[in-house]
Amino acid sequence: MLVEPIPVATKTKSGLIIPDKSREKPKSGTVLAIGSLTEVIQKGDTVLYPPNVGTKVLLDGKDFIILREDELLAII
């Protein structure tokens, strides 16, 4: 499935800028496309996944992640 990560905060609530190295990696995203073997997930679902899984791809200047259904932790 193709997932668009939900961006993480770049500033704290008090306005401090968080450096790139200190930011958390995206752990949730919106499902944009699914394969024919996907049984539970549907397009438009928001999913939770571990930070270091999947294949990261860059399409039209945007970051996406290709995940397998068994790599997901939850559907939000």
mmCIF file of the N, C-alpha and C atoms, coordinates in Angstrom:
data_MODEL
# 
_entry.id   MODEL 
# 
loop_
_atom_site.group_PDB 
_atom_site.id 
_atom_site.type_symbol 
_atom_site.label_atom_id 
_atom_site.label_alt_id 
_atom_site.label_comp_id 
_atom_site.label_asym_id 
_atom_site.label_entity_id 
_atom_site.label_seq_id 
_atom_site.pdbx_PDB_ins_code 
_atom_site.Cartn_x 
_atom_site.Cartn_y 
_atom_site.Cartn_z 
_atom_site.occupancy 
_atom_site.B_iso_or_equiv 
_atom_site.pdbx_formal_charge 
_atom_site.auth_seq_id 
_atom_site.auth_comp_id 
_atom_site.auth_asym_id 
_atom_site.auth_atom_id 
_atom_site.pdbx_PDB_model_num 
ATOM 1   N N  . MET A 1 1  ? 0.829  -1.169 0.000  1.00 0.00 ? 1  MET A N  1 
ATOM 2   C CA . MET A 1 1  ? 0.000  0.000  0.000  1.00 0.00 ? 1  MET A CA 1 
ATOM 3   C C  . MET A 1 1  ? 0.878  1.238  0.000  1.00 0.00 ? 1  MET A C  1 
ATOM 4   N N  . LEU A 1 2  ? 0.377  2.295  -0.558 1.00 0.00 ? 2  LEU A N  1 
ATOM 5   C CA . LEU A 1 2  ? 1.096  3.566  -0.615 1.00 0.00 ? 2  LEU A CA 1 
ATOM 6   C C  . LEU A 1 2  ? 0.533  4.474  0.465  1.00 0.00 ? 2  LEU A C  1 
ATOM 7   N N  . VAL A 1 3  ? 1.420  4.946  1.343  1.00 0.00 ? 3  VAL A N  1 
ATOM 8   C CA . VAL A 1 3  ? 1.008  5.758  2.488  1.00 0.00 ? 3  VAL A CA 1 
ATOM 9   C C  . VAL A 1 3  ? 1.699  7.113  2.426  1.00 0.00 ? 3  VAL A C  1 
ATOM 10  N N  . GLU A 1 4  ? 0.917  8.174  2.641  1.00 0.00 ? 4  GLU A N  1 
ATOM 11  C CA . GLU A 1 4  ? 1.477  9.521  2.750  1.00 0.00 ? 4  GLU A CA 1 
ATOM 12  C C  . GLU A 1 4  ? 1.631  9.828  4.230  1.00 0.00 ? 4  GLU A C  1 
ATOM 13  N N  . PRO A 1 5  ? 2.878  9.977  4.722  1.00 0.00 ? 5  PRO A N  1 
ATOM 14  C CA . PRO A 1 5  ? 3.090  10.235 6.142  1.00 0.00 ? 5  PRO A CA 1 
ATOM 15  C C  . PRO A 1 5  ? 2.458  11.554 6.579  1.00 0.00 ? 5  PRO A C  1 
ATOM 16  N N  . ILE A 1 6  ? 1.916  11.556 7.784  1.00 0.00 ? 6  ILE A N  1 
ATOM 17  C CA . ILE A 1 6  ? 1.403  12.787 8.376  1.00 0.00 ? 6  ILE A CA 1 
ATOM 18  C C  . ILE A 1 6  ? 2.600  13.527 8.942  1.00 0.00 ? 6  ILE A C  1 
ATOM 19  N N  . PRO A 1 7  ? 2.800  14.799 8.557  1.00 0.00 ? 7  PRO A N  1 
ATOM 20  C CA . PRO A 1 7  ? 4.000  15.530 8.984  1.00 0.00 ? 7  PRO A CA 1 
ATOM 21  C C  . PRO A 1 7  ? 4.075  15.667 10.511 1.00 0.00 ? 7  PRO A C  1 
ATOM 22  N N  . VAL A 1 8  ? 5.301  15.629 11.024 1.00 0.00 ? 8  VAL A N  1 
ATOM 23  C CA . VAL A 1 8  ? 5.524  15.826 12.450 1.00 0.00 ? 8  VAL A CA 1 
ATOM 24  C C  . VAL A 1 8  ? 5.780  17.300 12.717 1.00 0.00 ? 8  VAL A C  1 
ATOM 25  N N  . ALA A 1 9  ? 5.627  17.698 13.958 1.00 0.00 ? 9  ALA A N  1 
ATOM 26  C CA . ALA A 1 9  ? 5.787  19.102 14.334 1.00 0.00 ? 9  ALA A CA 1 
ATOM 27  C C  . ALA A 1 9  ? 7.224  19.570 14.108 1.00 0.00 ? 9  ALA A C  1 
ATOM 28  N N  . THR A 1 10 ? 7.362  20.791 13.591 1.00 0.00 ? 10 THR A N  1 
ATOM 29  C CA . THR A 1 10 ? 8.683  21.380 13.397 1.00 0.00 ? 10 THR A CA 1 
ATOM 30  C C  . THR A 1 10 ? 8.988  22.410 14.479 1.00 0.00 ? 10 THR A C  1 
ATOM 31  N N  . LYS A 1 11 ? 7.960  22.766 15.260 1.00 0.00 ? 11 LYS A N  1 
ATOM 32  C CA . LYS A 1 11 ? 8.123  23.709 16.364 1.00 0.00 ? 11 LYS A CA 1 
ATOM 33  C C  . LYS A 1 11 ? 7.425  23.158 17.601 1.00 0.00 ? 11 LYS A C  1 
ATOM 34  N N  . THR A 1 12 ? 7.922  23.567 18.764 1.00 0.00 ? 12 THR A N  1 
ATOM 35  C CA . THR A 1 12 ? 7.253  23.212 20.006 1.00 0.00 ? 12 THR A CA 1 
ATOM 36  C C  . THR A 1 12 ? 6.085  24.168 20.223 1.00 0.00 ? 12 THR A C  1 
ATOM 37  N N  . LYS A 1 13 ? 5.251  23.890 21.209 1.00 0.00 ? 13 LYS A N  1 
ATOM 38  C CA . LYS A 1 13 ? 4.119  24.765 21.508 1.00 0.00 ? 13 LYS A CA 1 
ATOM 39  C C  . LYS A 1 13 ? 4.577  26.162 21.903 1.00 0.00 ? 13 LYS A C  1 
ATOM 40  N N  . SER A 1 14 ? 5.765  26.252 22.493 1.00 0.00 ? 14 SER A N  1 
ATOM 41  C CA . SER A 1 14 ? 6.279  27.557 22.903 1.00 0.00 ? 14 SER A CA 1 
ATOM 42  C C  . SER A 1 14 ? 6.991  28.293 21.763 1.00 0.00 ? 14 SER A C  1 
ATOM 43  N N  . GLY A 1 15 ? 7.118  27.652 20.572 1.00 0.00 ? 15 GLY A N  1 
ATOM 44  C CA . GLY A 1 15 ? 7.686  28.317 19.412 1.00 0.00 ? 15 GLY A CA 1 
ATOM 45  C C  . GLY A 1 15 ? 9.129  27.978 19.099 1.00 0.00 ? 15 GLY A C  1 
ATOM 46  N N  . LEU A 1 16 ? 9.744  27.091 19.868 1.00 0.00 ? 16 LEU A N  1 
ATOM 47  C CA . LEU A 1 16 ? 11.121 26.692 19.581 1.00 0.00 ? 16 LEU A CA 1 
ATOM 48  C C  . LEU A 1 16 ? 11.157 25.778 18.367 1.00 0.00 ? 16 LEU A C  1 
ATOM 49  N N  . ILE A 1 17 ? 12.114 25.990 17.488 1.00 0.00 ? 17 ILE A N  1 
ATOM 50  C CA . ILE A 1 17 ? 12.258 25.163 16.295 1.00 0.00 ? 17 ILE A CA 1 
ATOM 51  C C  . ILE A 1 17 ? 13.011 23.888 16.655 1.00 0.00 ? 17 ILE A C  1 
ATOM 52  N N  . ILE A 1 18 ? 12.451 22.754 16.246 1.00 0.00 ? 18 ILE A N  1 
ATOM 53  C CA . ILE A 1 18 ? 13.068 21.452 16.516 1.00 0.00 ? 18 ILE A CA 1 
ATOM 54  C C  . ILE A 1 18 ? 13.995 21.109 15.352 1.00 0.00 ? 18 ILE A C  1 
ATOM 55  N N  . PRO A 1 19 ? 15.296 20.857 15.616 1.00 0.00 ? 19 PRO A N  1 
ATOM 56  C CA . PRO A 1 19 ? 16.220 20.496 14.527 1.00 0.00 ? 19 PRO A CA 1 
ATOM 57  C C  . PRO A 1 19 ? 15.823 19.172 13.875 1.00 0.00 ? 19 PRO A C  1 
ATOM 58  N N  . ASP A 1 20 ? 16.178 19.001 12.607 1.00 0.00 ? 20 ASP A N  1 
ATOM 59  C CA . ASP A 1 20 ? 15.816 17.792 11.856 1.00 0.00 ? 20 ASP A CA 1 
ATOM 60  C C  . ASP A 1 20 ? 16.250 16.510 12.556 1.00 0.00 ? 20 ASP A C  1 
ATOM 61  N N  . LYS A 1 21 ? 17.443 16.489 13.103 1.00 0.00 ? 21 LYS A N  1 
ATOM 62  C CA . LYS A 1 21 ? 17.958 15.272 13.740 1.00 0.00 ? 21 LYS A CA 1 
ATOM 63  C C  . LYS A 1 21 ? 17.209 14.913 15.007 1.00 0.00 ? 21 LYS A C  1 
ATOM 64  N N  . SER A 1 22 ? 16.583 15.887 15.658 1.00 0.00 ? 22 SER A N  1 
ATOM 65  C CA . SER A 1 22 ? 15.882 15.644 16.914 1.00 0.00 ? 22 SER A CA 1 
ATOM 66  C C  . SER A 1 22 ? 14.399 15.349 16.717 1.00 0.00 ? 22 SER A C  1 
ATOM 67  N N  . ARG A 1 23 ? 13.883 15.561 15.522 1.00 0.00 ? 23 ARG A N  1 
ATOM 68  C CA . ARG A 1 23 ? 12.468 15.320 15.267 1.00 0.00 ? 23 ARG A CA 1 
ATOM 69  C C  . ARG A 1 23 ? 12.160 13.838 15.256 1.00 0.00 ? 23 ARG A C  1 
ATOM 70  N N  . GLU A 1 24 ? 10.954 13.530 15.707 1.00 0.00 ? 24 GLU A N  1 
ATOM 71  C CA . GLU A 1 24 ? 10.493 12.149 15.619 1.00 0.00 ? 24 GLU A CA 1 
ATOM 72  C C  . GLU A 1 24 ? 10.217 11.828 14.162 1.00 0.00 ? 24 GLU A C  1 
ATOM 73  N N  . LYS A 1 25 ? 10.421 10.584 13.791 1.00 0.00 ? 25 LYS A N  1 
ATOM 74  C CA . LYS A 1 25 ? 10.095 10.160 12.434 1.00 0.00 ? 25 LYS A CA 1 
ATOM 75  C C  . LYS A 1 25 ? 8.586  9.959  12.350 1.00 0.00 ? 25 LYS A C  1 
ATOM 76  N N  . PRO A 1 26 ? 7.997  10.190 11.178 1.00 0.00 ? 26 PRO A N  1 
ATOM 77  C CA . PRO A 1 26 ? 6.553  9.977  11.043 1.00 0.00 ? 26 PRO A CA 1 
ATOM 78  C C  . PRO A 1 26 ? 6.180  8.543  11.399 1.00 0.00 ? 26 PRO A C  1 
ATOM 79  N N  . LYS A 1 27 ? 5.096  8.403  12.134 1.00 0.00 ? 27 LYS A N  1 
ATOM 80  C CA . LYS A 1 27 ? 4.658  7.081  12.550 1.00 0.00 ? 27 LYS A CA 1 
ATOM 81  C C  . LYS A 1 27 ? 3.228  6.806  12.137 1.00 0.00 ? 27 LYS A C  1 
ATOM 82  N N  . SER A 1 28 ? 2.596  7.770  11.482 1.00 0.00 ? 28 SER A N  1 
ATOM 83  C CA . SER A 1 28 ? 1.232  7.565  11.008 1.00 0.00 ? 28 SER A CA 1 
ATOM 84  C C  . SER A 1 28 ? 1.090  8.223  9.649  1.00 0.00 ? 28 SER A C  1 
ATOM 85  N N  . GLY A 1 29 ? 0.102  7.760  8.909  1.00 0.00 ? 29 GLY A N  1 
ATOM 86  C CA . GLY A 1 29 ? -0.098 8.307  7.586  1.00 0.00 ? 29 GLY A CA 1 
ATOM 87  C C  . GLY A 1 29 ? -1.438 7.903  7.016  1.00 0.00 ? 29 GLY A C  1 
ATOM 88  N N  . THR A 1 30 ? -1.747 8.477  5.872  1.00 0.00 ? 30 THR A N  1 
ATOM 89  C CA . THR A 1 30 ? -2.999 8.215  5.189  1.00 0.00 ? 30 THR A CA 1 
ATOM 90  C C  . THR A 1 30 ? -2.751 7.282  4.010  1.00 0.00 ? 30 THR A C  1 
ATOM 91  N N  . VAL A 1 31 ? -3.562 6.245  3.889  1.00 0.00 ? 31 VAL A N  1 
ATOM 92  C CA . VAL A 1 31 ? -3.429 5.278  2.811  1.00 0.00 ? 31 VAL A CA 1 
ATOM 93  C C  . VAL A 1 31 ? -3.988 5.886  1.525  1.00 0.00 ? 31 VAL A C  1 
ATOM 94  N N  . LEU A 1 32 ? -3.157 5.976  0.492  1.00 0.00 ? 32 LEU A N  1 
ATOM 95  C CA . LEU A 1 32 ? -3.570 6.552  -0.789 1.00 0.00 ? 32 LEU A CA 1 
ATOM 96  C C  . LEU A 1 32 ? -3.923 5.492  -1.823 1.00 0.00 ? 32 LEU A C  1 
ATOM 97  N N  . ALA A 1 33 ? -3.262 4.330  -1.763 1.00 0.00 ? 33 ALA A N  1 
ATOM 98  C CA . ALA A 1 33 ? -3.515 3.257  -2.721 1.00 0.00 ? 33 ALA A CA 1 
ATOM 99  C C  . ALA A 1 33 ? -3.237 1.928  -2.047 1.00 0.00 ? 33 ALA A C  1 
ATOM 100 N N  . ILE A 1 34 ? -3.972 0.894  -2.458 1.00 0.00 ? 34 ILE A N  1 
ATOM 101 C CA . ILE A 1 34 ? -3.781 -0.444 -1.891 1.00 0.00 ? 34 ILE A CA 1 
ATOM 102 C C  . ILE A 1 34 ? -3.628 -1.456 -3.015 1.00 0.00 ? 34 ILE A C  1 
ATOM 103 N N  . GLY A 1 35 ? -3.017 -2.579 -2.678 1.00 0.00 ? 35 GLY A N  1 
ATOM 104 C CA . GLY A 1 35 ? -2.857 -3.664 -3.635 1.00 0.00 ? 35 GLY A CA 1 
ATOM 105 C C  . GLY A 1 35 ? -4.059 -4.586 -3.625 1.00 0.00 ? 35 GLY A C  1 
ATOM 106 N N  . SER A 1 36 ? -4.095 -5.502 -4.560 1.00 0.00 ? 36 SER A N  1 
ATOM 107 C CA . SER A 1 36 ? -5.235 -6.409 -4.697 1.00 0.00 ? 36 SER A CA 1 
ATOM 108 C C  . SER A 1 36 ? -5.317 -7.438 -3.566 1.00 0.00 ? 36 SER A C  1 
ATOM 109 N N  . LEU A 1 37 ? -4.208 -7.691 -2.875 1.00 0.00 ? 37 LEU A N  1 
ATOM 110 C CA . LEU A 1 37 ? -4.211 -8.684 -1.803 1.00 0.00 ? 37 LEU A CA 1 
ATOM 111 C C  . LEU A 1 37 ? -4.529 -8.096 -0.429 1.00 0.00 ? 37 LEU A C  1 
ATOM 112 N N  . THR A 1 38 ? -4.703 -6.787 -0.346 1.00 0.00 ? 38 THR A N  1 
ATOM 113 C CA . THR A 1 38 ? -5.002 -6.138 0.932  1.00 0.00 ? 38 THR A CA 1 
ATOM 114 C C  . THR A 1 38 ? -6.436 -6.457 1.314  1.00 0.00 ? 38 THR A C  1 
ATOM 115 N N  . GLU A 1 39 ? -6.616 -6.970 2.540  1.00 0.00 ? 39 GLU A N  1 
ATOM 116 C CA . GLU A 1 39 ? -7.941 -7.420 2.968  1.00 0.00 ? 39 GLU A CA 1 
ATOM 117 C C  . GLU A 1 39 ? -8.626 -6.455 3.932  1.00 0.00 ? 39 GLU A C  1 
ATOM 118 N N  . VAL A 1 40 ? -7.877 -5.861 4.855  1.00 0.00 ? 40 VAL A N  1 
ATOM 119 C CA . VAL A 1 40 ? -8.484 -5.081 5.922  1.00 0.00 ? 40 VAL A CA 1 
ATOM 120 C C  . VAL A 1 40 ? -8.423 -3.575 5.674  1.00 0.00 ? 40 VAL A C  1 
ATOM 121 N N  . ILE A 1 41 ? -7.349 -3.110 5.107  1.00 0.00 ? 41 ILE A N  1 
ATOM 122 C CA . ILE A 1 41 ? -7.107 -1.684 4.913  1.00 0.00 ? 41 ILE A CA 1 
ATOM 123 C C  . ILE A 1 41 ? -7.860 -1.186 3.686  1.00 0.00 ? 41 ILE A C  1 
ATOM 124 N N  . GLN A 1 42 ? -8.372 0.047  3.784  1.00 0.00 ? 42 GLN A N  1 
ATOM 125 C CA . GLN A 1 42 ? -9.045 0.678  2.650  1.00 0.00 ? 42 GLN A CA 1 
ATOM 126 C C  . GLN A 1 42 ? -8.392 2.017  2.353  1.00 0.00 ? 42 GLN A C  1 
ATOM 127 N N  . LYS A 1 43 ? -8.559 2.505  1.131  1.00 0.00 ? 43 LYS A N  1 
ATOM 128 C CA . LYS A 1 43 ? -8.042 3.817  0.771  1.00 0.00 ? 43 LYS A CA 1 
ATOM 129 C C  . LYS A 1 43 ? -8.678 4.857  1.689  1.00 0.00 ? 43 LYS A C  1 
ATOM 130 N N  . GLY A 1 44 ? -7.854 5.815  2.148  1.00 0.00 ? 44 GLY A N  1 
ATOM 131 C CA . GLY A 1 44 ? -8.343 6.869  3.026  1.00 0.00 ? 44 GLY A CA 1 
ATOM 132 C C  . GLY A 1 44 ? -8.170 6.580  4.502  1.00 0.00 ? 44 GLY A C  1 
ATOM 133 N N  . ASP A 1 45 ? -7.853 5.331  4.869  1.00 0.00 ? 45 ASP A N  1 
ATOM 134 C CA . ASP A 1 45 ? -7.618 4.990  6.277  1.00 0.00 ? 45 ASP A CA 1 
ATOM 135 C C  . ASP A 1 45 ? -6.360 5.682  6.787  1.00 0.00 ? 45 ASP A C  1 
ATOM 136 N N  . THR A 1 46 ? -6.362 6.021  8.068  1.00 0.00 ? 46 THR A N  1 
ATOM 137 C CA . THR A 1 46 ? -5.162 6.512  8.729  1.00 0.00 ? 46 THR A CA 1 
ATOM 138 C C  . THR A 1 46 ? -4.569 5.340  9.486  1.00 0.00 ? 46 THR A C  1 
ATOM 139 N N  . VAL A 1 47 ? -3.287 5.080  9.262  1.00 0.00 ? 47 VAL A N  1 
ATOM 140 C CA . VAL A 1 47 ? -2.649 3.909  9.856  1.00 0.00 ? 47 VAL A CA 1 
ATOM 141 C C  . VAL A 1 47 ? -1.451 4.316  10.711 1.00 0.00 ? 47 VAL A C  1 
ATOM 142 N N  . LEU A 1 48 ? -1.133 3.476  11.666 1.00 0.00 ? 48 LEU A N  1 
ATOM 143 C CA . LEU A 1 48 ? 0.017  3.653  12.547 1.00 0.00 ? 48 LEU A CA 1 
ATOM 144 C C  . LEU A 1 48 ? 1.017  2.555  12.224 1.00 0.00 ? 48 LEU A C  1 
ATOM 145 N N  . TYR A 1 49 ? 2.314  2.937  12.104 1.00 0.00 ? 49 TYR A N  1 
ATOM 146 C CA . TYR A 1 49 ? 3.343  1.973  11.737 1.00 0.00 ? 49 TYR A CA 1 
ATOM 147 C C  . TYR A 1 49 ? 4.634  2.289  12.491 1.00 0.00 ? 49 TYR A C  1 
ATOM 148 N N  . PRO A 1 50 ? 5.522  1.301  12.670 1.00 0.00 ? 50 PRO A N  1 
ATOM 149 C CA . PRO A 1 50 ? 6.811  1.560  13.312 1.00 0.00 ? 50 PRO A CA 1 
ATOM 150 C C  . PRO A 1 50 ? 7.641  2.529  12.468 1.00 0.00 ? 50 PRO A C  1 
ATOM 151 N N  . PRO A 1 51 ? 8.535  3.305  13.082 1.00 0.00 ? 51 PRO A N  1 
ATOM 152 C CA . PRO A 1 51 ? 9.273  4.342  12.350 1.00 0.00 ? 51 PRO A CA 1 
ATOM 153 C C  . PRO A 1 51 ? 10.249 3.851  11.288 1.00 0.00 ? 51 PRO A C  1 
ATOM 154 N N  . ASN A 1 52 ? 10.745 2.630  11.362 1.00 0.00 ? 52 ASN A N  1 
ATOM 155 C CA . ASN A 1 52 ? 11.779 2.187  10.419 1.00 0.00 ? 52 ASN A CA 1 
ATOM 156 C C  . ASN A 1 52 ? 11.339 1.020  9.548  1.00 0.00 ? 52 ASN A C  1 
ATOM 157 N N  . VAL A 1 53 ? 10.095 1.048  9.071  1.00 0.00 ? 53 VAL A N  1 
ATOM 158 C CA . VAL A 1 53 ? 9.610  -0.018 8.191  1.00 0.00 ? 53 VAL A CA 1 
ATOM 159 C C  . VAL A 1 53 ? 9.246  0.560  6.834  1.00 0.00 ? 53 VAL A C  1 
ATOM 160 N N  . GLY A 1 54 ? 9.036  -0.308 5.885  1.00 0.00 ? 54 GLY A N  1 
ATOM 161 C CA . GLY A 1 54 ? 8.586  0.111  4.570  1.00 0.00 ? 54 GLY A CA 1 
ATOM 162 C C  . GLY A 1 54 ? 9.706  0.635  3.692  1.00 0.00 ? 54 GLY A C  1 
ATOM 163 N N  . THR A 1 55 ? 9.316  1.003  2.486  1.00 0.00 ? 55 THR A N  1 
ATOM 164 C CA . THR A 1 55 ? 10.238 1.554  1.508  1.00 0.00 ? 55 THR A CA 1 
ATOM 165 C C  . THR A 1 55 ? 9.849  2.999  1.254  1.00 0.00 ? 55 THR A C  1 
ATOM 166 N N  . LYS A 1 56 ? 10.781 3.897  1.507  1.00 0.00 ? 56 LYS A N  1 
ATOM 167 C CA . LYS A 1 56 ? 10.510 5.316  1.309  1.00 0.00 ? 56 LYS A CA 1 
ATOM 168 C C  . LYS A 1 56 ? 10.746 5.682  -0.146 1.00 0.00 ? 56 LYS A C  1 
ATOM 169 N N  . VAL A 1 57 ? 9.786  6.406  -0.744 1.00 0.00 ? 57 VAL A N  1 
ATOM 170 C CA . VAL A 1 57 ? 9.899  6.832  -2.135 1.00 0.00 ? 57 VAL A CA 1 
ATOM 171 C C  . VAL A 1 57 ? 9.575  8.318  -2.241 1.00 0.00 ? 57 VAL A C  1 
ATOM 172 N N  . LEU A 1 58 ? 10.118 8.951  -3.270 1.00 0.00 ? 58 LEU A N  1 
ATOM 173 C CA . LEU A 1 58 ? 9.885  10.366 -3.534 1.00 0.00 ? 58 LEU A CA 1 
ATOM 174 C C  . LEU A 1 58 ? 9.182  10.471 -4.885 1.00 0.00 ? 58 LEU A C  1 
ATOM 175 N N  . LEU A 1 59 ? 7.943  10.948 -4.888 1.00 0.00 ? 59 LEU A N  1 
ATOM 176 C CA . LEU A 1 59 ? 7.166  11.098 -6.112 1.00 0.00 ? 59 LEU A CA 1 
ATOM 177 C C  . LEU A 1 59 ? 6.684  12.538 -6.217 1.00 0.00 ? 59 LEU A C  1 
ATOM 178 N N  . ASP A 1 60 ? 7.005  13.193 -7.312 1.00 0.00 ? 60 ASP A N  1 
ATOM 179 C CA . ASP A 1 60 ? 6.593  14.584 -7.548 1.00 0.00 ? 60 ASP A CA 1 
ATOM 180 C C  . ASP A 1 60 ? 6.969  15.506 -6.392 1.00 0.00 ? 60 ASP A C  1 
ATOM 181 N N  . GLY A 1 61 ? 8.142  15.263 -5.786 1.00 0.00 ? 61 GLY A N  1 
ATOM 182 C CA . GLY A 1 61 ? 8.623  16.110 -4.713 1.00 0.00 ? 61 GLY A CA 1 
ATOM 183 C C  . GLY A 1 61 ? 8.008  15.832 -3.350 1.00 0.00 ? 61 GLY A C  1 
ATOM 184 N N  . LYS A 1 62 ? 7.189  14.807 -3.227 1.00 0.00 ? 62 LYS A N  1 
ATOM 185 C CA . LYS A 1 62 ? 6.566  14.462 -1.943 1.00 0.00 ? 62 LYS A CA 1 
ATOM 186 C C  . LYS A 1 62 ? 7.079  13.099 -1.478 1.00 0.00 ? 62 LYS A C  1 
ATOM 187 N N  . ASP A 1 63 ? 7.212  12.946 -0.165 1.00 0.00 ? 63 ASP A N  1 
ATOM 188 C CA . ASP A 1 63 ? 7.654  11.674 0.415  1.00 0.00 ? 63 ASP A CA 1 
ATOM 189 C C  . ASP A 1 63 ? 6.461  10.754 0.643  1.00 0.00 ? 63 ASP A C  1 
ATOM 190 N N  . PHE A 1 64 ? 6.637  9.490  0.291  1.00 0.00 ? 64 PHE A N  1 
ATOM 191 C CA . PHE A 1 64 ? 5.635  8.456  0.518  1.00 0.00 ? 64 PHE A CA 1 
ATOM 192 C C  . PHE A 1 64 ? 6.336  7.225  1.049  1.00 0.00 ? 64 PHE A C  1 
ATOM 193 N N  . ILE A 1 65 ? 5.555  6.302  1.609  1.00 0.00 ? 65 ILE A N  1 
ATOM 194 C CA . ILE A 1 65 ? 6.091  5.041  2.109  1.00 0.00 ? 65 ILE A CA 1 
ATOM 195 C C  . ILE A 1 65 ? 5.258  3.906  1.532  1.00 0.00 ? 65 ILE A C  1 
ATOM 196 N N  . ILE A 1 66 ? 5.929  2.884  1.052  1.00 0.00 ? 66 ILE A N  1 
ATOM 197 C CA . ILE A 1 66 ? 5.253  1.679  0.595  1.00 0.00 ? 66 ILE A CA 1 
ATOM 198 C C  . ILE A 1 66 ? 5.354  0.659  1.722  1.00 0.00 ? 66 ILE A C  1 
ATOM 199 N N  . LEU A 1 67 ? 4.208  0.203  2.205  1.00 0.00 ? 67 LEU A N  1 
ATOM 200 C CA . LEU A 1 67 ? 4.148  -0.721 3.337  1.00 0.00 ? 67 LEU A CA 1 
ATOM 201 C C  . LEU A 1 67 ? 3.388  -1.982 2.970  1.00 0.00 ? 67 LEU A C  1 
ATOM 202 N N  . ARG A 1 68 ? 3.710  -3.058 3.686  1.00 0.00 ? 68 ARG A N  1 
ATOM 203 C CA . ARG A 1 68 ? 2.913  -4.276 3.609  1.00 0.00 ? 68 ARG A CA 1 
ATOM 204 C C  . ARG A 1 68 ? 1.877  -4.221 4.730  1.00 0.00 ? 68 ARG A C  1 
ATOM 205 N N  . GLU A 1 69 ? 0.784  -4.906 4.555  1.00 0.00 ? 69 GLU A N  1 
ATOM 206 C CA . GLU A 1 69 ? -0.281 -4.908 5.549  1.00 0.00 ? 69 GLU A CA 1 
ATOM 207 C C  . GLU A 1 69 ? 0.207  -5.441 6.897  1.00 0.00 ? 69 GLU A C  1 
ATOM 208 N N  . ASP A 1 70 ? 1.119  -6.418 6.878  1.00 0.00 ? 70 ASP A N  1 
ATOM 209 C CA . ASP A 1 70 ? 1.593  -7.005 8.133  1.00 0.00 ? 70 ASP A CA 1 
ATOM 210 C C  . ASP A 1 70 ? 2.583  -6.117 8.883  1.00 0.00 ? 70 ASP A C  1 
ATOM 211 N N  . GLU A 1 71 ? 3.030  -5.001 8.272  1.00 0.00 ? 71 GLU A N  1 
ATOM 212 C CA . GLU A 1 71 ? 3.938  -4.073 8.943  1.00 0.00 ? 71 GLU A CA 1 
ATOM 213 C C  . GLU A 1 71 ? 3.182  -3.043 9.798  1.00 0.00 ? 71 GLU A C  1 
ATOM 214 N N  . LEU A 1 72 ? 1.893  -2.945 9.634  1.00 0.00 ? 72 LEU A N  1 
ATOM 215 C CA . LEU A 1 72 ? 1.106  -1.944 10.353 1.00 0.00 ? 72 LEU A CA 1 
ATOM 216 C C  . LEU A 1 72 ? 0.874  -2.343 11.790 1.00 0.00 ? 72 LEU A C  1 
ATOM 217 N N  . LEU A 1 73 ? 0.792  -1.333 12.661 1.00 0.00 ? 73 LEU A N  1 
ATOM 218 C CA . LEU A 1 73 ? 0.482  -1.566 14.066 1.00 0.00 ? 73 LEU A CA 1 
ATOM 219 C C  . LEU A 1 73 ? -1.011 -1.429 14.340 1.00 0.00 ? 73 LEU A C  1 
ATOM 220 N N  . ALA A 1 74 ? -1.657 -0.439 13.672 1.00 0.00 ? 74 ALA A N  1 
ATOM 221 C CA . ALA A 1 74 ? -3.072 -0.196 13.932 1.00 0.00 ? 74 ALA A CA 1 
ATOM 222 C C  . ALA A 1 74 ? -3.696 0.655  12.832 1.00 0.00 ? 74 ALA A C  1 
ATOM 223 N N  . ILE A 1 75 ? -5.014 0.585  12.756 1.00 0.00 ? 75 ILE A N  1 
ATOM 224 C CA . ILE A 1 75 ? -5.782 1.509  11.931 1.00 0.00 ? 75 ILE A CA 1 
ATOM 225 C C  . ILE A 1 75 ? -6.402 2.506  12.902 1.00 0.00 ? 75 ILE A C  1 
ATOM 226 N N  . ILE A 1 76 ? -6.162 3.783  12.641 1.00 0.00 ? 76 ILE A N  1 
ATOM 227 C CA . ILE A 1 76 ? -6.667 4.808  13.577 1.00 0.00 ? 76 ILE A CA 1 
ATOM 228 C C  . ILE A 1 76 ? -8.039 5.285  13.108 1.00 0.00 ? 76 ILE A C  1 
# 
